[in-house]
Amino acid sequence: MAKQNKILSLLGLARRARQVKSGEGEVIKAIQSGQAHFVLLASDASDATAKKFTDKCSTYHISLNRQFSRQQLSAAAGQNRTSFAICQTGFAHKFEELQQHE
């Protein structure tokens, strides 16, 4: 549980540092342009959205985290969104590190 809190806290920190793109369109653009290094998608996103993000992240070799609900992600980031892309490599590495130790 502590790891989950660290991941959510890190999302808020990355957003305040302006290293996060949010919202479906912005995140897809960030993935396609190579800006995204790690993606968080709400576990309660629709099946169509989940497939779209899973396929894009797989194609572009980007880690995808689906362990948090939209409410948890929105509260951590201070924005009501389903998807977030981490655009700074340092933050992305920390997210991956925390996810692997989950």
N, C-alpha and C positions, 0 to 999 in steps of 0.2 A: 504493500500500500504506500509506503514511503517513496518508492520509485515512481509511482503514478503521480504523486504530489510534486515530485521534482520535475517530471516531464511537463506537467501543467504550469508550474512556476516558470520553467524555462520558456514556454510559449509566450507567457506574458512579458517576460524580459526581452525576448527577441522582437516582439511587437513594439514595445516601447523604444527599442533600438532601431526601429524602422527596417527590420530585416525579414519581414513577413508579408506575403501577398495573401489576400483572403477573398473568398467568394469563388464560385465555380469557374467563371470565365477567366478571372485573373490568374487563378492557380493553373488552369490548363495552359494559358499563354506562357506562364513562367516555366512549366514543364517543357513545353515545346521549344522555347527559346534557350533552354539550358540554364536559366536563372535558378530554378528550384533544385535543392540538394536533398530535401527531405519533405515528405508530405504527410499531413495529418488529415484524416477523413473521419467524420463522425460515424460511429458504429450503427446509428439509426438512419443513415442516409438511404435513399431509395435504392432498389436493386439496380436500376438503370444507371444511376450516378455511381454506385459502387463499381459496376462493371467498367464504366468509362474510365474511372480513375485507376482501377487495377490494371487495365490494358495499357493506359498511357504510361504509368509508372514502370510497368514491366518493359515496355518498348524502349523507354529512355533510361532504364537501369537506375531508378530512384526508389529509395526505401519508402514504404507506405505503412503508416500506423493507423489501425482502425479500432483501438481499444477504448476510446472515450466517446461518450454520447455528445450530441450537439450541445446540450446544456452545459456539460463540463468544459468543452472546448470554448464555447462562447463566454462563459464566466471567466475562464483563465485569460482569454485574450481581450475581453472587454468589447467584443463585437459579436453580434448574433449571426454566426456563419457556420456552415457545415464543413468547409474545407480551408486548410491553411498550408501554404508552401513556405518553407524556410529557405531563404535566399543567400545566406551567408555560410560559408563552409565550416567555420568554427562552431557555430550553433548547430549545424547539421550533424557534425561529428559527435557532439555532446548528446544530441537526441538519439543517435544510433547506439552510442555507448550505453545510455540509460535503458534503451529498448532491449538490448541484448542481455542485460543483467536482470531483466524482468522475470 
